Amino acid sequence: MAKENYEERTERLLEPIVSELGYTIVDVEYVKEGADYYLRAYIDKEGGIAIDDCEKVSRKLEEELDKEDFIPNAYILEVSSPGLGRQLKKEQHYLSNIGQKVDVKLYKAIEKVKEFTGILKSYENGHFVFDVEGKDIEIDAAAISKINLHVDW
């Protein structure tokens, strides 16, 4: 089974757990780092996620994963908040962050610029509009390698 299927199946198991608790799923990822595999679930709720929230979800998800037992490798399960500068990957992420400051990385430079920070103005049908220093920039989603919420340090 492919990595994407592990993530999708885990998300299906996770959905009723987080819904019951009033949380939302931000992302699920299955990755190999060094010799170890990690199954990570990022959750959120209005007002933010606390460690107790992560612990509740982790215990319930672990029970479901043990029942289903579809991941053949040993892995480390991590449940956490998505963090301040989290990556935006899904349409729901883009739409819920309209008006927010974001950091954008492109696959190829446009007018000699490969990275920029701007306000996410809109997202529709795979097409973004960003306000960069007062100027609207339109970019197709296929040209973007990564979008993260901007964190002012």
N, C-alpha and C positions, 0 to 999 in steps of 0.2 A: 504494500500500500504506500502511496506517495505521501510526502510530508504535508501537502495541502489537504489530503484526506484526513490526516491526523488532526490538523487544525480545525477543519470543518466539523468533524465528528465531535471533537471536544467542545466546540462552540455550541453544537446542538445539545450536548449534555449540560452545558453551563447555563444555557438560556433560562430554563425553568427555575434554576437555583437563584440566579440573580433577580429574576422577575419577582419571585416570592419575597425577596428581601428588599425590593425597591431600588435595586442597583441597575446599572447598564453595563454591557460588555463593550469595552473599547477595542480590544484586539486579543487574538490568541495566536501564539507563535510556537513552533517546534523547531529548535535549532541545536546544532552541535557546536560546542565550544571546547576546543582541546579534545580530550578523550570522553567528555561527558555530553549527554543529551539533556536538553531542558525543554519542558513544556511550560510556557508562561501564559498566564491569563491576566489581562489588565482590565480592571473594573473601575467604575466611577459611580458617583451619586451626587445629587444636589448638596452642596456644602463640603464635598470631598470625602475621601475614603480614609478610615482609620485602620490601624493594625488589627483590631478586633474584627472588623468587617472582612479583612483579607483572610483571617484565621477561620471564620465561619464558612466562607465560600470554599476555602482550601479543603476543609474536612469533608464537606458535602460532595465536592467535585471528586476528591480522592475516592470516596465510596463508589461513586458512579463509574469512574475509570476502572476501578478494580473489578466491578461487575462485568463491564463490557470487555475489558482486557484486549484491546485491539492494537496496542503499541508493543511490538515484540522486544524492543531494546529497553534496558533499564534507563530510567530518566529521573530527573529532579523536577518536581512540580513546584512552581512559584506562582503565587497570586499576589498582585500588587496594584497600586494606583498607577496610572499612566505617566505620572511625573509632570513637571511644569512645562518643559520644552518638548512635549511628546510629538511624535510623528503623526501626521494626518494621512490616513491611507484609504478611507472609505468615503463614499458620497455623504453618508450621514455625518462624518467628521467635518467635511468641508462645509456643509450646509449649517451645522450648528456653530461654526466658528466664523461665519460671515461678520465682518467688522473688526476681526482680531488681527493683530500684527503677527506676521509669519515670516519665517526664513525659507527661501526657495532655492533649490539647487537644480540646475538644468543639465541634461545630458550633453548638450552642445551649446556653446556660447551664442547669444543673440546680441548683436551689436557690441561684441567684445565683452559681454557680461555673462558669466556662468552662474553666479550666485547673487542674490539680492534680498533685501528685507522690505516688506511693504504690507499694506492692509489688504486682506482678502475681501474684495468687494462682491464677487459673485462666482457661482459655479453652476453651470447648466450644460447638460449633454456633453460632458468631457471637455468643457471649455471654461477656463478661469479668466477673471479680470482682477488685477491687482492695482492698487493705488501706490505708486512708487514716487515719493517726493512730489505729490500733487499731479502726477501724470498717470492716466490709465494705461495699463499694459495688458494686452490680451494674449493668452498663451494656451495652446492645446495641451491637454493632460499628458499626451504621449511624449511631449518634450520635457516633462518634469521628472527628475529622478527622485526628489524628496521634498516634502513640505513639513516643516516643524513649527509649532507655536513658538513665537519669539519670547525670549526671557531677557529682560533688562537686568543687568548685573550692577 
